[in-house]
Amino acid sequence: MHHVPPMHHVPPARHTAPRVFAPPAAAHIPQLAATGAESALLAAAGGAAALMLGGGVLYRRGRAMAHA
């Protein structure tokens, strides 16, 4: 015959977790998908600026030739 020590029943502790008040979640800001077109857009903007500048130079040259 083996001697078994008596089992003492210990009720689980009734601890409550401390209340943590987190700030409200930041609102989701909708965005377009990243497509990698940023570099192409930058090149197109540079090209458009060059065309505008060239057009302005030609316009002024033409006006100067008309008055001469």
N, C-alpha and C positions, 0 to 999 in steps of 0.2 A: 504494500500500500504506500502510495506516494503522497507526500504532504503538499498540498497546493495552497499557496498563500491566499487569503481572502481578497476578492476583487472589490475595491472601493469604487462606488459609482460617484464620479465627479461630474456634475452638470456642466455643460459648456458655458463659458463665460459670456455674459450678455454685454459685450462691449460694442458700442456703436462707433462707427468711423467718424472722425471729426468732419464737420461740415465745411466744405471748401467751396467758396463762391467764385467761380471762374467768370471772367468778363465774357460778355456775349461774343459769339463767333463773328469774325469779320465778314462783312457781306462779300459774296463772290462777285468779282468784277468780270463781266464777260469779255473775252478776247477772241480775236481771230486766230486760226491755226498758224503756226510758224511754218511757212512754206519754203523759206530760203530765197525768196524773191527780193529781199532787201537790197542786195548788191545790184541786181538788175534795175531796180527802181532808182537807186542812186546814180547808176550810169545813165539811165534815161533822163534824169533830171539835169545831169551835167551836159548831156547832148542838147537838150532843149535850151539851156542857158547859152550854150555856144552858138546855136542857131539864132537866138534872139539878138545876141551881141553882134553877130555877123550881119544880120538884117539891118540893125541900127547903123552900122558902119557904112553899108551900101546905100542906105537911105540918105545919110548925111553927105556922102560923096556925090550922089546924084543931085541933091539939092544945090551943092556947091558948084557943080558943073553947069547947072541950069542958070545960075546967076552970073557966071563968068563970061 
